[in-house]
């Protein structure tokens, strides 16, 4: 469980505090396979190979499927009206159940208990923002990722800095959170930049906003929430990217099932692909990511 605790610590460090997501009414869109697609000018990622086509498994033996989530990581999972769980991961789970014609329930549990609860058969699927890792694959079955948290650069809109790649970074100052994968990536691939390590995400954001650094390089999800929120006051925007190097930023987020529930795993993979194909994935995405991390 140490990898989960480390991930929770990273999320706390990046988000700093619980943030209410900006919600947008669902927009039904038709999208072509590609990565990322765009709808309403919001980039929408695609994690599915359009050439790969799986068959829907026989689900006659499946009982009610119990999804388990945490409720403290907006916009992926958080309490909605009257405390009913919602969020991108939650609504994607509900849509997958609908696509498969299954009866499903959503249980809320503390984040650090989810995988143990899955092992103990207290639920059937974990649909929280837990990264797919080799250690977790050894214990559980994982779907293909339905979301990845990219790394992004942000800069002030009024400075018109060049796209941060190659010589564009020569002599430019870049804030990164100390001890993170983003700092390691920056030190490895940005030799011409002046890397300035900061204590936390808030400090980096403040430095960009104040013009003390040219860019911040960090967690694209929390940066998207910041850009769309009142704290940023429309000062800043994404520049370049997204960056998805798996060695630094992981394989992504998927649904987890027990190893002996492979039919359910394959069914969820089938449903996720079809939700992308028919535009429902994009519709749900737009509800929770009016400022896309992509």
Secondary structure, 3 states (H helix, E strand, C coil): CHHHHHHHHHHHHHHCCCCCCCCCCCCCCCCCCCCCEEECCEEECCCCCCCCCCCCCCCCCCCCEEEEECCEECCCEEECHHHCEECHHHHHHHHHHHHHCCCEEEEECCHHHHHHHHHCCCCCEECCCCECCHHHHHHEEECCCCECCCEEEEEEHHHCCCCCCHHHHCCCEEEEECCCHHHHHHHHHCCCCEEEEECCHHHHHHHHHCCCCCEEEEEHHHHHHHHCCCCCCCCEEECCCCECCHHHHCCCECCEEECCCHHHHHHHHHHHHHHHHCCHHHHHHHHHCCCCCC
